[in-house]
């Protein structure tokens, strides 16, 4: 019997290890695709990326335009500024999401940075053009260049959106504003795609409006030449495409029923109540057909943001837990339920209430 238990544990460890390796390989490929999208499409087309990356890109464009430096410096400034912006975001991510998500996110960020710099400075790779640049002497330059920008922006949106959606599903982010947007999605129930879209539009308009003036370009009409120019419209195409794809791949509106089959169902239920998990759950007692042991199936409705939280919690209590998920078409309830991640403030309040309760109990005694 002991030998059977040891073999079972070894098999579980092997499965867990293989799962982690596959997850890291998927994150690596998605990170490479992100770098590919940024270097060969976003920066090549002159449009602005999204989130903190867009802010870093806008500042780097402005520095290069105002100082007259070569375009090769754009990617260098971009990553220096990107790293600086992400320092406080790393602290935020650790505070609200913990080590696991932060570790995966740092891995994604590092892989993307290394691949991006490699693409920019390896001679054979940096000269690759997905769509050749238009000769400025061409009489149809404005029209052809506009189409080129739009095509690159659309292709960038597809690759960027799929990559970021996969990264989110695998329990990571690309840092930048992603952890903050995900927090707003969970805490305030905001649509993750709409938040990214609005932030990115404002950022694009600001930085693309600044560039022509710092580089002493002649702007006859701000409305037609800048605001409705190819680069801002291209940025909107990119942002709209990738936001739509992310929302489809990683939709927080989708609901799932998790069926958690475990002998330690009581402890899992108690833990959910202990952390004030604002999702109701039901326990159904069952008997194992082979073991003849009484187990409990804990049923809980969650969205895609919450699946990993509940699974990790259940596995931390019972490594042998069996969990399956079924997508739910519709949920009807008169009670509005929200889930808020446990923060330091929650812990302080809980300690405060516990202390007050103990004091009152002592007085009564």
KOLVOZA-211487 format. One line per 8 residues: number of its first residue (from 1); their letters; for each residue x, y, z of N, C-alpha, C, CB. Coordinates in steps of 0.02 Angstrom, whole numbers. Each point is the difference from the previous one (the first is absolute). Glycine has a CB too. Example, Ala and Ser with C-alpha at 12.3 -4.5 7.8 and 13.67 -1.06 7.14 Angstrom:
2
1	AS	660:-284:390:-45:59:0:45:60:0:-95:-59:62; 77:112:-98:42:59:3:-39:55:37:59:-32:-108
***
This chain:
365
1	XXXXXXXX	41:-61:0:-41:61:0:43:63:0:-90:-63:61; 143:61:-19:46:57:3:34:12:-67:18:-23:122; 0:-33:-154:33:5:-65:-46:33:-51:69:-102:26; -135:85:-22:-49:29:-45:-7:75:11:-61:-109:-2; 61:130:66:-4:71:16:60:38:-25:-68:-29:101; 127:0:-92:63:32:-24:-1:8:-75:63:-49:97; -85:-5:-132:-4:2:-74:-49:53:-23:29:-122:-5; -86:127:41:-51:50:-18:27:71:9:-90:-80:35
9	XXXXXXXX	125:92:20:30:66:13:52:18:-53:-21:-16:123; 61:-34:-141:51:11:-52:-32:18:-67:77:-80:58; -131:45:-75:-36:15:-62:-30:69:1:-24:-122:-13; -4:142:71:-30:66:7:53:54:-7:-88:-47:74; 147:35:-43:55:49:-6:24:6:-72:34:-27:117; -32:-30:-152:22:-1:-69:-49:39:-45:57:-110:19; -122:99:-7:-52:36:-38:5:75:12:-75:-101:6; 83:119:58:5:71:19:62:32:-33:-58:-25:109
17	XXXXXXXX	113:-12:-107:62:26:-30:-7:10:-76:66:-58:91; -96:8:-124:-10:4:-73:-47:58:-17:18:-124:-10; -69:134:52:-47:55:-10:35:67:4:-93:-71:48; 137:78:2:38:63:8:46:12:-59:-6:-13:124; 40:-40:-147:46:7:-57:-38:21:-62:75:-88:49; -133:56:-62:-40:19:-58:-23:72:5:-38:-119:-12; 18:139:73:-22:69:11:55:50:-15:-80:-42:86; 141:27:-63:57:45:-12:17:4:-74:44:-28:115
25	XXXXXXXX	-48:-29:-149:13:-1:-73:-51:43:-37:51:-115:10; -114:110:10:-53:40:-32:13:75:13:-82:-95:14; 100:112:49:15:70:17:60:25:-39:-47:-19:114; 97:-24:-124:60:20:-38:-19:16:-72:72:-72:74; -111:29:-105:-20:11:-70:-43:63:-6:4:-124:-20; -51:134:68:-42:60:-2:41:63:10:-96:-68:45; 147:65:-2:44:58:11:40:17:-62:8:-30:121; 16:-21:-156:37:11:-62:-46:33:-52:74:-100:24
33	XXXXXXXX	-136:77:-27:-49:30:-46:-14:73:17:-52:-113:-16; 50:129:82:-10:70:21:57:44:-25:-62:-40:102; 124:16:-93:59:37:-24:-2:8:-76:67:-43:98; -86:-10:-131:-6:1:-73:-51:53:-22:29:-123:-5; -86:125:38:-53:49:-17:24:71:12:-87:-85:29; 121:96:28:24:68:16:52:24:-49:-24:-23:120; 75:-19:-134:56:21:-43:-18:5:-73:76:-52:82; -108:0:-109:-11:-4:-72:-63:34:-24:62:-105:3
41	XXXXXXXX	-107:120:43:-64:30:-21:-14:67:34:-42:-115:-18; 43:116:84:-19:62:36:51:55:-12:-57:-69:87; 121:57:-70:51:52:-8:15:12:-74:49:-32:110; -51:-19:-150:13:7:-72:-52:45:-33:53:-114:-1; -115:110:24:-54:40:-31:-3:71:28:-63:-105:-18; 95:116:76:-2:67:30:-60:13:43:63:38:-97; -104:-90:111:-59:9:42:21:-9:73:-77:-42:-92; 30:55:137:14:-5:71:-31:-64:28:5:125:10
49	XXXXXXXX	33:-159:33:-24:-62:32:-49:17:55:108:-58:-28; -124:9:68:-51:9:52:32:2:70:-84:-57:-73; 46:84:121:21:-1:70:65:35:14:-61:-106:8; 99:78:41:64:29:19:50:-3:-57:-22:-34:119; 17:-19:-160:44:-6:-59:-12:58:-47:0:-125:11; -63:146:-18:-17:57:-43:29:65:27:-104:-59:-35; 101:66:101:29:60:32:75:2:-12:-90:-1:88; 123:-57:-78:73:-4:-11:17:14:-73:10:-83:94
57	XXXXXXXX	-51:57:-139:11:10:-71:-9:73:-19:-38:-117:-22; -15:149:49:-12:70:-14:57:44:23:-122:-22:9; 147:9:51:56:40:26:63:-12:-41:-49:-6:115; 62:-57:-134:60:-14:-40:-4:32:-69:14:-108:63; -73:106:-95:-11:34:-64:15:75:7:-87:-85:-32; 62:114:86:7:72:10:73:19:12:-116:4:48; 152:-45:-9:71:13:12:40:-2:-65:-10:-49:116; -2:-3:-155:36:-7:-64:-18:56:-48:2:-124:16
65	XXXXXXXX	-67:143:-19:-22:53:-46:28:68:20:-105:-65:-21; 109:78:86:23:66:23:76:7:-2:-99:6:73; 135:-62:-69:73:3:-1:30:-16:-68:-1:-31:119; -41:7:-165:24:-17:-67:43:-62:-2:-4:120:-25; -1:-164:73:39:-62:1:-27:-50:-50:29:20:120; 11:-72:-134:-20:-52:-47:-56:-42:29:116:-3:-47; -157:-27:3:-57:-40:22:20:-61:41:-60:39:-100; 124:-60:93:23:-59:37:-3:11:76:74:-28:-96
73	XXXXXXXX	-74:92:117:-1:15:71:-71:-7:30:97:78:-18; -148:-81:-25:-69:-3:24:-10:-61:45:-39:58:-104; 60:-116:81:-12:-62:37:41:0:65:-23:-61:-107; 82:92:107:42:3:60:-34:44:53:104:-16:-69; -125:76:49:-37:44:47:-65:-33:23:50:101:-57; -82:-135:10:-64:-32:15:6:-49:58:-32:11:-120; 84:-53:120:7:-50:52:26:30:65:19:-85:-88; 24:136:84:24:33:61:-59:31:37:112:24:-54
81	XXXXXXXX	-154:13:18:-58:33:30:-51:-52:23:17:101:-74; -25:-154:36:-46:-54:17:18:-32:66:-20:-21:-122; 84:9:132:24:-30:63:-14:47:58:90:-63:-63; -76:128:55:-12:49:53:-74:4:19:100:65:-40; -143:-65:-11:-72:3:13:-24:-62:38:-15:68:-104; 46:-124:90:-23:-63:29:23:-13:71:0:-44:-114; 47:84:139:25:-11:68:-57:6:52:112:45:-35; -152:10:35:-56:2:48:-54:-52:-15:23:122:16
89	XXXXXXXX	-31:-140:-81:-51:-49:-18:19:-69:26:-28:67:-103; 92:-82:107:23:-63:28:-21:-5:74:99:-2:-80; -92:57:117:-20:1:70:-76:-10:6:97:77:28; -134:-42:-72:-73:-7:-1:-21:-72:-14:-9:119:-39; 41:-150:-10:-16:-68:-19:13:-49:57:27:28:-118; 29:-18:152:17:-44:57:-50:8:57:122:7:-31; -143:55:44:-47:14:55:-68:-31:-12:61:106:22; -87:-100:-84:-68:-21:-13:-7:-69:-31:-26:119:-13
97	XXXXXXXX	81:-145:-16:-6:-65:-35:48:-52:27:-36:62:-100; 88:-41:137:45:-49:28:58:-19:-45:-95:-41:64; 135:-6:-40:63:-17:-33:-9:-38:-65:52:-4:111; -103:-39:-113:-8:-43:-59:-12:41:-63:-45:-90:74; -7:133:-73:-15:41:-59:57:48:-15:-122:-10:25; 152:38:27:57:47:-10:58:-37:-33:-36:68:99; 51:-129:-76:55:-38:-28:-10:-15:-74:19:-50:112; -79:27:-130:-15:-13:-70:2:64:-42:-71:-98:36
105	XXXXXXXX	45:152:-7:-2:64:-36:71:27:-12:-112:25:52; 155:-31:-2:70:21:-9:34:-42:-53:5:37:120; -22:-101:-122:28:-44:-52:-21:23:-69:0:-96:81; -65:110:-89:-27:24:-65:34:66:-19:-111:-56:23; 117:101:24:30:66:-12:73:-8:-22:-78:53:84; 115:-96:-49:72:-10:-14:10:-31:-69:22:-13:123; -60:-38:-139:5:-33:-65:-16:49:-56:-31:-111:52; -22:150:-43:-19:50:-51:55:51:-9:-120:-17:29
113	XXXXXXXX	149:41:27:55:50:-3:60:-28:-38:-39:49:109; 61:-109:-91:60:-29:-30:-10:-12:-75:28:-55:109; -86:27:-127:-14:-15:-71:-6:66:-39:-60:-107:32; 28:156:-3:-8:65:-33:67:33:-15:-111:14:57; 155:-14:-7:67:29:-10:40:-40:-51:-1:43:118; -7:-109:-117:35:-43:-49:-23:16:-70:11:-91:86; -77:100:-95:-27:17:-66:27:67:-23:-105:-65:25; 113:112:22:20:68:-18:73:7:-18:-88:39:75
121	XXXXXXXX	131:-81:-46:72:11:-8:38:-56:-34:-8:69:101; -24:-125:-116:34:-52:-40:-8:19:-73:-23:-92:88; 78:104:-124:-3:27:-68:-46:-37:-48:115:37:19; -113:-102:-19:-39:-39:-48:-75:8:13:94:-83:-9; -112:90:73:-71:2:19:-28:71:-5:18:-97:75; 21:147:-53:-27:68:5:-18:30:-68:68:14:103; -38:-39:-156:-13:27:-67:-62:-30:-34:122:20:-10; -153:-69:44:-59:-32:-29:-59:49:-1:39:-113:41
129	XXXXXXXX	-73:117:-97:-60:42:-6:-58:-44:-22:69:103:-28; -120:-108:69:-58:-41:-17:-35:30:-61:-15:-34:120; 6:99:-119:-26:37:-58:50:56:-15:-123:-27:29; 157:26:-86:51:50:-16:-25:72:7:52:-83:-78; -8:126:103:-17:71:7:-12:32:-68:68:6:106; -111:44:-107:-17:35:-62:51:55:-14:-123:-26:17; 146:30:-77:47:53:-20:-35:68:4:63:-81:-75; -33:129:112:-32:65:9:-5:40:-64:44:0:116
137	XXXXXXXX	-6:-19:-167:-3:36:-65:-59:-25:-42:124:16:3; -154:-70:18:-58:-27:-36:-58:50:1:35:-119:29; -63:136:-86:-55:50:-2:-61:-22:41:40:34:-113; -49:-98:123:-57:-25:40:22:-20:70:-54:-40:-106; 107:72:130:30:-19:65:-51:1:57:109:45:-41; -146:10:46:-47:8:57:-51:-56:2:16:123:-7; -45:-139:-50:-52:-52:-2:31:-69:14:-66:68:-82; 122:-84:48:32:-65:9:25:-9:72:32:0:-121
145	XXXXXXXX	-3:53:149:26:-4:68:-58:-9:51:98:73:-33; -154:-41:20:-58:-7:43:-24:-72:0:-33:119:-22; 28:-150:-37:-21:-70:-4:51:-45:35:-59:24:-109; 123:-9:101:52:-39:32:-7:3:77:77:22:-98; -88:37:124:-8:9:72:-61:-39:25:54:113:-7; -109:-109:-30:-62:-34:20:9:-76:0:-67:96:-45; 99:-123:-6:10:-72:-5:45:-25:56:-14:6:-125; 70:30:137:45:-18:55:-35:4:67:97:41:-67
153	XXXXXXXX	-139:10:76:-37:8:63:-49:-57:12:11:125:-12; -45:-145:-42:-48:-55:6:35:-66:16:-76:59:-81; 131:-72:46:39:-61:13:29:0:71:27:-8:-123; -4:66:145:26:6:68:-54:-15:51:83:86:-39; -143:-60:27:-56:-11:46:-17:-74:7:-44:111:-30; 46:-148:-26:-16:-71:2:51:-39:41:-55:10:-113; 120:1:97:53:-37:35:4:20:73:64:-7:-107; -67:71:121:4:26:68:-59:-25:42:61:102:-42
161	XXXXXXXX	-122:-99:13:-60:-20:36:0:-74:18:-61:90:-59; 78:-132:11:2:-72:13:53:-16:53:-38:-23:-118; 97:54:111:54:-13:47:-19:21:71:83:16:-92; -111:44:98:-18:25:67:-58:-40:30:38:114:-35; -85:-134:-6:-55:-42:24:25:-66:28:-75:53:-84; 121:-84:49:30:-64:22:38:10:65:9:-40:-119; 28:96:124:38:15:61:-46:8:59:88:57:-69; -145:-22:59:-49:8:54:-29:-68:22:-28:114:-46
169	XXXXXXXX	12:-156:-3:-28:-66:16:48:-42:41:-68:5:-105; 133:2:91:51:-39:34:19:30:68:43:-35:-111; -81:84:134:10:28:67:58:47:5:-48:-102:42; 61:140:-96:54:49:1:-24:65:-32:88:-93:-5; -44:142:4:-12:63:-36:65:19:-33:-92:38:81; 89:14:-123:62:26:-29:24:61:39:-35:-42:-113; 10:47:177:12:58:43:-29:62:-33:106:-53:48; -75:111:-40:-31:61:-25:-65:13:38:51:-18:-114
177	XXXXXXXX	-103:39:78:-64:14:33:-43:-62:7:6:114:-46; 17:-171:19:-41:-61:1:-22:-20:71:61:-37:-102; -15:34:152:-23:-18:68:-52:49:28:111:-53:19; -102:117:-34:-46:51:26:-68:-8:-34:96:79:21; -95:-90:-87:-63:-9:-37:-36:-63:24:49:59:-100; -12:-113:111:-30:-62:25:-29:11:69:81:-67:-67; -47:107:109:-26:15:66:-66:39:-4:118:1:45; -120:48:-90:-62:39:-10:-56:-45:-26:69:103:-23
185	XXXXXXXX	-49:-151:-18:-50:-47:-27:-31:-42:56:63:-4:-109; -21:-17:157:-23:-42:54:-34:42:55:92:-81:-25; -61:137:43:-24:40:57:-61:41:-18:116:4:43; -114:28:-102:-53:47:-19:-46:-28:-55:77:92:31; -64:-154:-53:-40:-32:-52:-1:40:-65:-70:-50:90; 128:81:-106:6:36:-63:20:-48:-55:32:106:61; -54:-92:-122:18:-41:-58:74:11:-16:-119:5:-45; 158:-59:47:72:5:-9:20:30:-68:12:-98:77
193	XXXXXXXX	-50:80:-129:15:25:-67:-15:75:-5:-26:-113:-48; -30:135:77:-18:71:-3:50:43:38:-120:-33:-10; 142:9:67:49:38:40:65:9:-39:-51:-45:106; 77:-10:-134:61:3:-41:-10:46:-60:30:-115:37; -87:111:-68:-14:39:-61:0:75:15:-67:-96:-45; 32:116:98:-5:71:17:67:29:21:-118:-18:34; 155:-19:9:66:24:22:47:8:-60:-16:-57:111; 15:9:-155:45:0:-58:-17:55:-50:16:-122:15
201	XXXXXXXX	-81:136:-24:-19:54:-47:26:67:24:-104:-65:-31; 93:80:96:23:64:28:76:5:-6:-97:1:81; 132:-55:-65:73:0:-4:24:12:-71:3:-79:97; -35:46:-146:21:8:-70:-9:71:-24:-31:-119:-21; -27:148:36:-14:69:-23:51:49:30:-123:-29:-10; 138:21:75:48:45:33:68:-2:-33:-61:-15:108; 90:-45:-113:69:-5:-24:7:12:-75:21:-79:92; -68:56:-131:4:12:-72:-15:72:-18:-34:-119:-19
209	XXXXXXXX	0:156:63:-12:71:-10:63:41:16:-122:-17:26; 161:-8:22:60:36:22:56:-4:-51:-32:-23:118; 41:-36:-149:58:-13:-43:11:50:-57:-18:-117:28; -33:134:-67:12:46:-57:28:67:23:-92:-56:-61; 73:78:120:22:66:23:70:-1:29:-119:26:23; 138:-81:12:68:-4:27:51:-14:-54:-48:-40:108; 26:12:-164:47:-14:-55:-2:54:-54:-14:-122:23; -21:177:-8:-4:58:-46:-31:-18:-68:100:47:56
217	XXXXXXXX	-146:-96:-56:-35:-16:-62:-53:54:-15:21:-124:18; -33:135:-81:-50:49:-20:-69:-33:3:83:61:-75; -126:-33:117:-68:-26:8:-48:54:-24:33:-76:98; -62:66:-157:-46:50:-28:-67:0:37:55:-13:-111; -79:-47:127:-64:-6:33:3:-57:50:-61:46:-102; 55:-30:166:6:-52:52:-53:-54:-7:48:87:76; -109:-67:-94:-56:-48:-4:13:-53:-54:-79:89:39; 97:-65:-99:9:-47:-56:69:-33:-1:-80:69:-65
225	XXXXXXXX	132:-32:84:68:-26:-5:20:-43:60:29:101:-66; -55:-86:125:21:-36:60:-57:-42:30:83:91:23; -137:-57:-2:-54:-35:36:-32:-55:-43:-21:104:65; 12:-89:-129:-28:-51:-46:52:-24:-50:-113:53:13; 177:-46:7:54:-24:-42:7:-76:5:59:109:16; -17:-138:-58:5:-74:-3:25:-32:65:21:13:-120; 21:24:159:31:-32:58:-48:-6:59:109:46:-38; -150:6:49:-50:-5:54:-55:-49:-21:25:119:37
233	XXXXXXXX	-48:-116:-100:-51:-48:-23:28:-71:3:-52:88:-75; 116:-95:55:33:-66:3:4:-26:71:66:30:-102; -52:16:149:3:-19:71:-68:-25:23:90:84:21; -144:-51:-43:-67:-21:18:-17:-68:-29:-34:121:6; 57:-133:-67:-11:-66:-32:35:-55:41:-9:54:-114; 71:-40:132:39:-48:40:-33:-12:67:105:38:-57; -121:16:93:-28:-6:67:-68:-35:-2:61:105:34; -103:-84:-83:-66:-30:-6:3:-74:-15:-43:109:-38
241	XXXXXXXX	89:-128:-9:6:-70:-19:24:-43:58:24:36:-117; 29:-14:149:28:-42:54:-45:-2:61:115:27:-42; -150:29:57:-46:1:57:-58:-48:-11:31:119:23; -56:-120:-85:-56:-45:-17:21:-73:7:-46:87:-78; 106:-103:54:25:-69:3:11:-21:72:54:14:-112; -24:30:152:11:-16:71:-66:-13:36:105:71:-1; -155:-29:-14:-65:-8:33:-35:-65:-20:-10:125:3; 24:-149:-64:-30:-63:-22:37:-61:31:-35:56:-108
249	XXXXXXXX	101:-51:110:40:-55:28:-7:-3:76:80:10:-96; -78:49:126:1:4:73:-59:41:24:126:-10:2; -186:-16:-13:-61:36:17:-19:-10:73:-38:-12:-118; 35:67:156:-19:-4:70:-76:-8:7:99:70:31; -135:-67:-88:-73:-9:3:-19:-74:-1:-14:109:-58; 61:-151:35:-14:-72:-1:-1:-28:71:53:-10:-114; -102:-31:129:-6:-30:66:8:-75:-4:-76:93:36; 107:-122:15:12:-71:2:-22:-28:67:97:12:-80
257	XXXXXXXX	-122:-74:79:-14:-35:63:58:-47:13:-126:9:-16; 160:2:72:54:-45:21:-30:-53:46:87:92:-11; -73:-154:-4:-20:-56:42:62:-28:34:-100:-28:-75; 107:42:139:60:-19:37:-15:-62:42:40:122:4; -14:-178:-26:-12:-65:32:58:-16:47:-68:-40:-100; 54:39:165:54:-9:48:-25:-30:65:61:96:-51; -18:-135:85:-16:-24:66:5:56:51:43:-114:-31; -6:167:14:10:57:45:-44:59:-20:118:-38:21
265	XXXXXXXX	-178:21:-45:-45:52:-24:-18:51:55:-46:-82:-81; 43:58:143:-17:44:56:53:53:11:-62:-93:53; 126:73:-57:56:47:10:2:51:-58:65:-89:63; -79:65:-124:0:46:-57:-56:51:8:47:-91:-75; -106:68:98:-56:44:11:16:51:55:-79:-91:-36; 109:67:90:18:45:56:50:53:-23:-20:-94:81; 68:74:-124:51:46:-24:-32:55:-43:86:-92:4; -134:72:-47:-34:49:-41:-38:51:43:-11:-86:-92
273	XXXXXXXX	-20:62:145:-35:44:46:49:43:40:-93:-83:8; 150:54:10:50:35:40:28:61:-36:28:-107:55; -15:99:-122:28:56:-38:-55:46:-27:98:-73:-31; -160:61:54:-56:42:-20:-10:0:-76:21:72:99; -19:-133:-127:-8:-7:-72:-74:11:-19:98:-81:-5; -111:135:-30:-69:21:-13:-32:-37:-59:29:111:47; -22:-176:-46:-36:-44:-47:-31:-56:40:79:29:-96; -143:-35:92:-33:-54:37:19:-68:-27:-94:77:25
281	XXXXXXXX	96:-128:17:15:-67:-23:-47:-51:34:121:34:-19; -130:-89:-15:-44:-53:24:41:-65:8:-101:54:-57; 84:-92:109:36:-63:11:-49:-58:-9:80:56:81; -61:-103:-123:-40:-60:-12:40:-61:22:-60:55:-98; 32:-95:145:35:-59:24:-10:-58:-48:-16:38:119; 72:-73:-134:-2:-57:-46:41:-57:29:-15:76:-100; 5:-136:73:39:-58:21:41:-26:-59:-88:-31:87; 152:21:-75:44:-24:-53:-19:-70:-22:92:72:45
289	XXXXXXXX	-98:-83:-110:-20:-66:-25:52:-53:13:-66:57:-87; 130:-40:87:54:-48:11:21:-1:73:39:18:-118; -27:41:146:26:4:69:-55:-9:53:89:75:-42; -152:-62:22:-57:-3:46:5:52:56:-12:-122:-27; 57:171:17:8:53:49:-46:58:-15:119:-34:18; -139:68:36:-43:59:-9:43:60:-18:-84:-46:82; 65:78:-135:35:60:-22:-51:55:-10:92:-69:-57; -68:128:45:-45:56:-13:18:34:-65:-15:16:122
297	XXXXXXXX	-36:3:-161:12:39:-61:-22:71:16:-18:-101:-78; 67:146:78:-13:70:14:-11:35:-67:69:-2:106; -128:31:-116:-18:32:-63:1:76:9:-69:-100:-34; 103:134:-11:6:73:5:2:31:-70:61:-12:111; -96:67:-120:0:36:-64:54:54:1:-125:-23:-15; 169:22:-35:55:49:-4:6:25:-71:61:-56:96; -26:112:-104:18:22:-68:72:-20:-14:-82:97:6; 105:-81:-65:67:-24:-21:56:29:43:-44:-10:-116
305	XXXXXXXX	32:69:146:49:31:44:9:-40:64:-29:113:-48; -25:-147:69:0:-30:66:15:-75:0:-82:87:31; 84:-117:-90:10:-73:-4:65:-21:34:-64:-2:-107; 119:34:89:65:-19:28:3:10:75:53:29:-109; -86:25:133:-1:14:72:-31:-58:39:-7:123:-24; -51:-146:1:-36:-54:35:37:-66:-7:-108:59:-21; 134:-73:-39:37:-63:-10:62:-3:43:-43:-5:-117; 81:61:118:61:2:42:-17:-9:74:55:76:-85
313	XXXXXXXX	-109:-44:106:-21:-6:70:-18:-73:17:-43:119:-2; 4:-151:-43:-21:-69:11:61:-47:1:-111:25:-54; 157:-16:6:58:-44:-4:48:9:58:-10:3:-124; 11:59:153:44:12:58:-25:-38:62:28:113:-47; -93:-127:49:-29:-38:56:-1:-75:-14:-71:100:28; 55:-118:-90:-3:-71:-19:34:-9:-68:-108:-16:65; 172:-6:-65:36:-11:-63:-33:-52:-46:105:30:61; -146:-75:-32:-33:-52:-39:-70:18:-22:68:-82:62
321	XXXXXXXX	-85:146:-57:-67:23:-18:-13:-11:-74:4:85:93; -67:-100:-110:-20:-8:-70:-46:58:-17:11:-128:3; 6:167:-56:-39:59:-17:-17:-1:-74:57:66:91; -120:-53:-107:-19:10:-69:-40:65:-5:-2:-125:-23; 3:156:-36:-33:64:-11:-48:-5:-59:100:62:48; -159:-34:-39:-50:0:-53:-22:72:-12:-39:-118:31; 39:140:-94:-22:68:-14:-75:7:12:93:13:-85; -112:41:118:-70:13:17:-29:51:-48:23:-25:122
329	XXXXXXXX	-80:8:-151:-31:45:-49:-31:61:33:-22:-98:-72; -8:89:131:-34:56:31:-6:-12:75:-63:23:-106; 68:31:144:-9:-3:72:-52:52:20:119:-41:19; -169:19:19:-52:46:22:-3:-1:76:-66:-17:-106; 72:76:136:-3:6:73:-23:70:18:91:-87:14; -127:92:41:-21:65:24:55:34:40:-118:-40:3; 165:-1:20:55:26:39:59:17:-44:-37:-67:98; 62:129:-93:59:20:-40:62:-19:39:-63:97:-53
337	XXXXXXXX	104:-139:22:61:-22:34:61:28:-35:-58:-105:38; 105:129:1:63:25:-25:57:-36:34:-52:113:-24; 106:-119:-9:60:-28:31:55:51:-1:-33:-116:-35; 61:127:93:56:47:6:61:-38:23:-78:96:25; 135:-87:-59:60:-35:22:20:23:70:38:-10:-119; -10:-35:159:20:17:68:60:47:-2:-44:-110:43; 37:169:-14:54:49:1:25:8:72:-49:60:-101; 103:-21:107:26:14:67:-51:36:43:115:6:-48
345	XXXXXXXX	-156:35:16:-52:37:37:-52:-49:28:17:101:-74; -35:-152:35:-46:-52:24:27:-35:62:-42:-16:-118; 106:0:115:32:-35:56:0:45:63:73:-65:-82; -58:130:73:0:47:56:-69:4:32:93:65:-55; -144:-60:12:-69:5:24:-20:-63:38:-28:76:-95; 48:-134:68:-17:-63:32:33:-5:69:-11:-54:-113; 74:75:119:35:0:64:-32:48:50:106:-30:-60; -128:88:33:-32:50:41:-65:-27:30:52:91:-70
353	XXXXXXXX	-94:-122:26:-64:-28:23:11:-57:50:-52:33:-110; 104:-73:96:15:-56:44:21:25:69:34:-69:-99; 6:122:100:24:29:63:-59:29:39:112:26:-53; -156:10:18:-59:30:33:-45:-55:28:6:99:-78; -13:-153:41:-42:-57:22:28:-31:63:-34:-22:-119; 101:13:122:33:-30:59:-7:45:61:81:-58:-76; -75:123:65:-6:48:56:-71:-3:28:88:75:-51; -138:-76:6:-70:-3:21:-14:-65:37:-32:73:-98
361	XXXXX	61:-128:73:-9:-66:31:29:-1:71:3:-54:-114; 56:85:123:32:3:65:-42:40:50:111:-10:-56; -140:66:32:-42:42:43:-62:-38:22:42:102:-59; -72:-139:12:-61:-39:16:14:-53:52:-43:21:-115; 103:-51:110:18:-52:48:15:29:69:45:-67:-95
***
